[in-house]
Each structure stands twice: as C-alpha cells, then as structure tokens.
Amino acid sequence: MLLALASPAGAGGCRLALVLALDVSSSVDEAEYGLQREGLARALVDPEVARLFLTGDPVALYVFEWASPSMQEALLPDWVLVETEDDLARVATTLLEHPRTGAHDRQRSTAVGAALIHAGEALGAASDCAARTVDVSGDGRSNVGFDPRYVYANYPFDGVTVNALVVSSGVQGGGHPSGDDELTLWFQSNVLRGRDAFWVLADGYEDFQRAMTAKLLRELTTPAVSGWPAEGHAG
C-alpha cells in the first residue's frame, strides 16, 4: 500500500504542493499524538475537504513529523499526488496506522526552524506545482536551532506561503485567542510567511480535527485564500 501511495509531485498540472508538518516533541503525550494523527486523517476525508482536493488540477501532499533539529520523519513514503477519493483514503489509513515510538519520547526540544528547512527541501521535489504552501502545527515556541526568521532570510522560500495551526489551551469563546496567548502571537510574528498566510487556533488536541479541517478548506479553495476573512493572518 505504501508503494501505491507514492506519485511524482512534479507532474504537469499540479495546482498546489502542500506540506503538513506536525509537532511531536515531548510536550505532545501519547494521547495527544493519537488525537493529532487521527484528527489529520479524518480532516483529509471530510467530504468538503475531499471535494476541494478533487476540484481542478491535482494537489501534491507531503506529511512529516518534527521535533528536535535532527528529527524530521516522513509519514508517507514520498509526495502523493491526490487525484481520487481513494488516494485520500489511502493517505488517511497510512496516517492512522503510524505508531508512536520510544524515539518520540526522547524529543525534548522544539526546532521550528529545522522543520521549516526540511519542508523547504521537500518542496524542491514539487517545484512544478503552481503554488507551494507549508503548514506548521505546533504547541510550543522554537527553543533550539535556527530561528524561523533566520531560515526565511537564508534559505530559498520565494513564492512559498507558510501557515500555522497553533494548539493552545488559552482560548475564549468563538475560537479567538485570549489577550495573553503569547504562543499564538509568536507563531503570527515568527512563522507565518506570505501575503495570504494565516493561522488557525485549536483549543487543545481534542480540537485538532476541527482546526485542521478549517485550515485545509482555506488552503484548498480556488481562487487563493486572500479573499477569505482571516481567523488570523500575517501583518
């Protein structure tokens, strides 16, 4: 099944290369890891999300986990060119079957910059797609390695939009951040990149599926998401 998932992402007609980067540092316990992985799998097969995936030219999808500067692990064998509902179903099944290992528990640091570098390198295999987007999910600030701003200044991110899914417990009614939600402000100031970049806030990992679904709906909408009212956006 894993071999069947892999497709060349640089094929002609790809409208979007989408990288999903999931935080699996030690702040994410076993139960939260399961909620994150299951939330993503279920969001991918949400009927409206699936409809948008399959509207127009195909979308190339790459999913990986990140933690320390040396820990970036692909959850799919390679880029997947999503052309049918069966493609999405196979991706979701692969994500659901991916186990949490002891190696995850040893990831004490949170290296957002290293995750961005890995995402940028992955996009090099999808350069023929019309648009390129990275989505970083996380529940903590970067605390080791290159700062995201350094990465953007020194690595080729031209034409790449970087969005964020922030997992936080400081949420008021309506899904808006509380006034002292420094984590959301950090992602907004340091991680978002591109004129149309936005963040979506999850009220804990129990809310991850809803937040991921909302994020995918915006990222997959044609025309570009600039016409959408933002839950949160870059400058």
GIJO-V289108 format. One record per residue. N is the residue number from 1. D_FIRST is the distance of its C-alpha to the first C-alpha in whole Angstrom. Layout:
# GIJO-V289108
n=N d_first=D_FIRST
n=N d_first=D_FIRST
This chain:
# GIJO-V289108
n=1 d_first=0
n=2 d_first=4
n=3 d_first=5
n=4 d_first=5
n=5 d_first=6
n=6 d_first=9
n=7 d_first=12
n=8 d_first=16
n=9 d_first=18
n=10 d_first=21
n=11 d_first=21
n=12 d_first=24
n=13 d_first=25
n=14 d_first=23
n=15 d_first=25
n=16 d_first=24
n=17 d_first=22
n=18 d_first=21
n=19 d_first=21
n=20 d_first=21
n=21 d_first=22
n=22 d_first=22
n=23 d_first=25
n=24 d_first=24
n=25 d_first=28
n=26 d_first=30
n=27 d_first=31
n=28 d_first=28
n=29 d_first=28
n=30 d_first=26
n=31 d_first=26
n=32 d_first=26
n=33 d_first=23
n=34 d_first=21
n=35 d_first=23
n=36 d_first=22
n=37 d_first=18
n=38 d_first=19
n=39 d_first=21
n=40 d_first=19
n=41 d_first=16
n=42 d_first=19
n=43 d_first=21
n=44 d_first=18
n=45 d_first=18
n=46 d_first=21
n=47 d_first=23
n=48 d_first=25
n=49 d_first=23
n=50 d_first=20
n=51 d_first=23
n=52 d_first=24
n=53 d_first=21
n=54 d_first=21
n=55 d_first=25
n=56 d_first=26
n=57 d_first=24
n=58 d_first=20
n=59 d_first=20
n=60 d_first=18
n=61 d_first=16
n=62 d_first=16
n=63 d_first=16
n=64 d_first=18
n=65 d_first=20
n=66 d_first=24
n=67 d_first=27
n=68 d_first=29
n=69 d_first=30
n=70 d_first=28
n=71 d_first=25
n=72 d_first=22
n=73 d_first=18
n=74 d_first=16
n=75 d_first=13
n=76 d_first=11
n=77 d_first=10
n=78 d_first=13
n=79 d_first=14
n=80 d_first=12
n=81 d_first=15
n=82 d_first=15
n=83 d_first=16
n=84 d_first=15
n=85 d_first=15
n=86 d_first=12
n=87 d_first=11
n=88 d_first=13
n=89 d_first=11
n=90 d_first=8
n=91 d_first=10
n=92 d_first=12
n=93 d_first=10
n=94 d_first=8
n=95 d_first=12
n=96 d_first=13
n=97 d_first=12
n=98 d_first=13
n=99 d_first=16
n=100 d_first=20
n=101 d_first=21
n=102 d_first=25
n=103 d_first=24
n=104 d_first=24
n=105 d_first=28
n=106 d_first=29
n=107 d_first=29
n=108 d_first=32
n=109 d_first=33
n=110 d_first=32
n=111 d_first=31
n=112 d_first=31
n=113 d_first=32
n=114 d_first=29
n=115 d_first=27
n=116 d_first=28
n=117 d_first=28
n=118 d_first=25
n=119 d_first=24
n=120 d_first=26
n=121 d_first=25
n=122 d_first=22
n=123 d_first=23
n=124 d_first=25
n=125 d_first=21
n=126 d_first=22
n=127 d_first=26
n=128 d_first=26
n=129 d_first=25
n=130 d_first=28
n=131 d_first=28
n=132 d_first=26
n=133 d_first=26
n=134 d_first=25
n=135 d_first=25
n=136 d_first=26
n=137 d_first=26
n=138 d_first=29
n=139 d_first=31
n=140 d_first=34
n=141 d_first=36
n=142 d_first=35
n=143 d_first=37
n=144 d_first=36
n=145 d_first=36
n=146 d_first=36
n=147 d_first=37
n=148 d_first=35
n=149 d_first=38
n=150 d_first=39
n=151 d_first=35
n=152 d_first=36
n=153 d_first=39
n=154 d_first=38
n=155 d_first=34
n=156 d_first=33
n=157 d_first=32
n=158 d_first=34
n=159 d_first=33
n=160 d_first=30
n=161 d_first=31
n=162 d_first=30
n=163 d_first=30
n=164 d_first=30
n=165 d_first=29
n=166 d_first=31
n=167 d_first=31
n=168 d_first=35
n=169 d_first=37
n=170 d_first=40
n=171 d_first=40
n=172 d_first=42
n=173 d_first=42
n=174 d_first=40
n=175 d_first=38
n=176 d_first=40
n=177 d_first=41
n=178 d_first=44
n=179 d_first=46
n=180 d_first=46
n=181 d_first=42
n=182 d_first=42
n=183 d_first=38
n=184 d_first=38
n=185 d_first=40
n=186 d_first=39
n=187 d_first=36
n=188 d_first=38
n=189 d_first=40
n=190 d_first=38
n=191 d_first=34
n=192 d_first=34
n=193 d_first=35
n=194 d_first=36
n=195 d_first=38
n=196 d_first=36
n=197 d_first=34
n=198 d_first=34
n=199 d_first=33
n=200 d_first=32
n=201 d_first=33
n=202 d_first=31
n=203 d_first=34
n=204 d_first=32
n=205 d_first=28
n=206 d_first=29
n=207 d_first=29
n=208 d_first=26
n=209 d_first=24
n=210 d_first=28
n=211 d_first=28
n=212 d_first=25
n=213 d_first=25
n=214 d_first=28
n=215 d_first=27
n=216 d_first=24
n=217 d_first=27
n=218 d_first=29
n=219 d_first=27
n=220 d_first=25
n=221 d_first=29
n=222 d_first=30
n=223 d_first=33
n=224 d_first=33
n=225 d_first=33
n=226 d_first=37
n=227 d_first=38
n=228 d_first=37
n=229 d_first=39
n=230 d_first=38
n=231 d_first=37
n=232 d_first=38
n=233 d_first=38
n=234 d_first=39
n=235 d_first=43
